[in-house]
């Protein structure tokens, strides 16, 4: 279960700072507490409630065995998101969003397979038999693919959900997920439309402290979901082994009874 979060923690992280009032989106009105010095202040009680709601849903998705793709290409979010996604063993995009990443997933998977093929070539010795020029070209291609797609190498199918930092910047990712009915979780600032996503977390999506606070909170929930899944799988393995053992004992007993006859 996602832990409770204190409003003071969010306040200290600057989660409440929105954009200038003239840059607001009217659909964010329910999440705005007040205006101060020309800046909208986000209602942190609502932010905390939405964070817990999102964390609970993300925990369930992780427990079901589906992947959650984290997306954040803005400078102040890239490193934070990559670190937190790695902590919970989830794929992420922190470089340019590859157009068709979701809607043309088969083509993207082909590019990922190219990386796998190059890695196999290096392991089985085929790479060493190439000329230096060919090796250089392949290494350059591998580096480019790694930069753009390396973090999704383990994602063999479409994700179960997206977590996005700044839906205006990542509008292409949001549109692709909408088209495929993939649930979207997102940090939504006062200049964005919360109706674009399924789980909107009203929060400052520009400050690194704010981003860290929100992303680390949901990533912890994902880890909890993965732990629940692991326990469930372990229980199933145990029950399967016990059933197998019972069956073997029953067969042995039946065979012994048959021999006595």
N, C-alpha and C positions, 0 to 999 in steps of 0.2 A: 504494500500500500504506500502511495506517495506520501512523504512526510509533510507535516504542516510547515508553512513558511511564514515568518514574521514580517509584518509590514515595514518594521524598522530596518530589516536587512535590505529590502528593496529601496527604501529611502536612502540608505547609506551608499547604495550602488548607483544612485541617480536614475533609477528606472522611471521615475515620475516626470522627468523632463521631456516635454513634447516639442513640436516645432513652433515656429512663429505663427501667431494667430491667423495671419492672412494666407498661410499655406495649408490650412487645415482641410480635412475632408469632413463634411457635415455628418456623414454616417458614423464618425467616431464620437459624436456628441454624448452618447450614453456613458462613455468611458472617461470623459473629461471632468475633472473636479472643479477647476477654476482657471482663470487667466491671471498671470502675474508678469508685469513688465513686458507685455507683448508676446508672452510665451504661454502656451497651453500646458497645464499641469494635469497629469494623468491620475485618475483615482486608483491608488495602490491597493485598496481593499478589493476592487474588482480585478486588478492585475493578479493578486494573490489567488483569488478564487479561480480565475481562468487558467493560471499556471497549474493548479492542482487538478483541475478538470482535464487539461491536456496531458499532464503526466500520467494520470490514471488510464487514459485511453491508449497512450503510447506504451505503457507497461503491458496492457492486454495484447497489443499487436506484437510486441517482442516475445511475449509468452507463447503466442500462437506459432512462432517460428518464422514469421515474415520479417523482411528487412525494412528499415526506415532510412530513407536517403536524406542526409543533411545537406542543405544548400546555402552557401554564403560566399559571395565573391568580392564583397567590399573589403577594403584593406584592414580595417579595424576588427573584422570578424573572422577572417580567414584562418589565422593560426588557432584561435580559440575553438572554432568549430571543428577543425581537423583533429585537434587534441582530444576534444570531448567525444567525437565520433569514434576515434580509435579506442578510447577507454571502454566504450560500450560495444565495440566490435561491429560498427555499422558503416556502410559506405558513405562517401561524401564527395561533393563537388565544391572546390574552393577556387578553381581557376575559371576561365570563361565557360559558360554553360554551352555544351555541345548541342546545337540545334537538332531537334529530333531525338534527343537523348531518350525520351520515353515513347513518343509516337512512332519512332523508327528504331526501336530497340534492337531489332535483328541486325541492322547495319552496324550499330554501335558494338554489339557483341562480336561482330566479325573483326572489328579493330582490336578488341581485347584479345581475341584469339591469335591475332598477329603477334602480340606481345608474348603470348604463351608459346607460340611456335619458335620465336627468337630465343626464348629462354631454354627451350628443349634443344635447339641447335647448339647452344653454348655448352649444354651438359653432355650431349653425345659426341661432341667433337667436330660436327659438320661446319661450325662457325670458323674453326681454326684452318680449315682447308680452303677458305675463301681468300681472295686477294685483299690487300690492305685497303684498297679503295672501296671494295664491297663491304668490308667490315665496318669502315667508317660510316658509309651510307646507312647500314643497318643499325648501327649504334645511335646515329642521329634520329632515325625513325623511332627507335625504341624509347629514346629519351623524350621525344615529343609526345608519344602515346602515353608514356608514364606520367608526364606532367598533367595531361588532360583527363586521362582515364584510369590511371593507376589505382586510385582510391576505390574504384568500382569493379576491380578485377574479379572479386569474389561474388559479385552480384549476377547470378545466372538467370534471373527472371525479374520481371518488373517489381519494384518495391511495393510494400503494403501501405506505405504512407510517405509523405515528404515533410521535413521540418525546414522551414525557410526563415532566414533573417533578412528582412526588408523585401516585401512583396512587390514594391515598385521597381526596384533594381532587378529582381528575379522574376519579372512578369512573364517571360517566355516559359520558364519552368512551371509557373503557376498555371498558365494557359494549357500547357501539355497535360498536366496532372488533372485539370478540370475535364479535359476532353476524354480522358480515360477513366474518369470517376475514381481517381486515387485520392484518398483523404489528405488534406493539407493542414498542417499545424504551422503556425507562424507567429513571429514577433511582429506586431502591427503598430506602427507609430501614428501620431495624430494626422499625418498627411496621407494616410492610406485608407482604403475601403475594406473594413473587416468582413464585408459580405463576400469577398473574393475567396475566403478560406473557410474550412470547416471548424477549425479551432483557433480562434484569434486570441493572442495574448497581448493586451494593450501594454506597450513598453517602449522605452527609448531604444531605438535600434541603431543609434549612431555612436554611443559611448561604449568603449570596450568593457568597462566595469559592469554596465547594465547587461550587455550581451553575455558576458561570462556568468553572471548570476542566473540568468534565465536558462541558458544552454546547459550549464552544469547541473541545474536542478532537473531538467527533463532527461538528461543523459543518465543520471542516477536512477531515475524511474525505469529507464530502459534496461539498465543492468539488473535491477530487481526482477523485471519481467523475464530476462534470460535465466536468472537463478531459479525462478519458479518453473520455467520450462525444463531446466536440467534436472531438478528434483522430480518432476513429473515423468521424464524419460527414464530416470534411474528407478523409480517405482515400477514403471511398466516392465523394465528389464528384469527386475527382481521377481515380479509376478509371473512373467513368462518363464523364468528359470525354475521357479517353484512349481509351476504347472507341468513343465517338462519332467521335473524330478518325480512328481506325483504319478505321472503317466508311466514313467519307467518302472516305478515301484509296483504299480498295478499290473503291468505286463509281466514283471518278474514273478509276482505272486500268482498270477493266472497260470504262468508256465510251470511253476513249482507244483501247483495243484493238479495240473494236467499230467505231470510226470508221476505223481503219486498214484494216480489211477492206474 
